[in-house]
């Protein structure tokens, strides 16, 4: 089962995902993204995602396209090894923007990045 918890950090929405992004479990992620309003960026925190299949990848691509067509940044954070491997094999690691949590807050001084990264991360 896929669980989604949204954290709003100003105009950035971090969607904390836990479980598997697989066929039959994708609608909750789609609904969570559609329920967001007035954001400039959507970040999927994949730290607790154990698997993703073709349906999950398709949904992530669809959500990325829809977000970017509205001028909303769409990124992946804390990609696990199994998910990272799937992204590599499918060559989608070059399509998605994949970063570590601290990279989302470039305007924050170095001394304050660790606390903000802890706040932004779902793990």
N, C-alpha and C positions, 0 to 999 in steps of 0.2 A: 504494500500500500504506500502511496506517495502522500506525504504530508507537506503542506506549504504554510509558512508563517511569514507575514510581511513585516518588515521594519522600515519605517519612514525616517530618513535622515535629511530633513529639509526637502529639497527637490529630488533627492535620490531615494529610490525604493530598493531595498535589498530583500529579495525573496529567498528565504531560508528553506531549502528543500531537504527532505529526509525520506529515504526509501529508494524506489526504482522508478525511473522515467521510462515506462514501457507501455505497450499496447494495453488498453483498458484502464490505465492509471494517469492518462494525460489531461483529461478534461479539467481536473482540479487546478492544474498549472495554468491552462488557458483562462479559466474563470478568474484566477487570482490576478493575472496580468490585466485582464479587461476591467477589473474593479479598481485599478489604480487611476488616480486623477492628479493632474497638475504636477507631473514629474518630468525632469529633464534627463533622467537616467534610470535604467532598470538593470539591476545586477542579480544574477542567479548565483547564490552561494551553494556550491555543489559538494561541500565538505562532508556531508552525510548521505550522499547519493552513492549507492552500491552498484547500480547497473543502468544502462541506457540501451534501448534497442532502436531499430529503424524507425518505428512510429515516434519514439521520443525524440530522435534526431530531427525527424521531419517537423515535429511541433516546434522544437527550438529554432529551426530555420524559419518557420512561418512567423513565429513571434518576433524574431530578430528583424525580419523584413517589414512587418507591420509597425514595429516601434520606430525603425529608422525612417520609414516613409513619413512619420509624424515628427521627425527631427529629434527623436528620443534615443539616447545612447543605450545600447544593449550589450552587456558584457557578462562574462563568466568569471567566477572567482572560486578559489580553493578547489580546483578540479582534482578529483581523486585519481589514483593510478589506473583503476579499471576504466573509468570514464575517459581519462586522458588517452589511454590506449585505443579506445574506440574512435576518438576524435582523430588520432594519428592515422589509423588504418584507413579511415574514410576520407582523410585529408581535410577534414573540417576544422582542424586546428589552425589552418591558415585562413579560414572564413570567419570564425568567431574571434572576438577580442577577448583574450584570456590573460588575466592579471592576478597579482596577489592583492590582498586587502589594502595594504598601505598605499598602493598606487592610485587608489580612487580619491585620495585626499591630497593632491599635490600642493594646494594652497596652504595647507596646515604646516606649521613649522616642524622640523625634525623632532624636537623635544616633545611634541604633543601627538605624534603619529601613532605611537604604541597604544595609548588609551583609546584613540579613535578607531584604530584597527580592531581592537578588542570589541568595541561597541558595534562595529559594522559586521564583524564575523559572527556567524551563527554557531560555529562549533564550540 
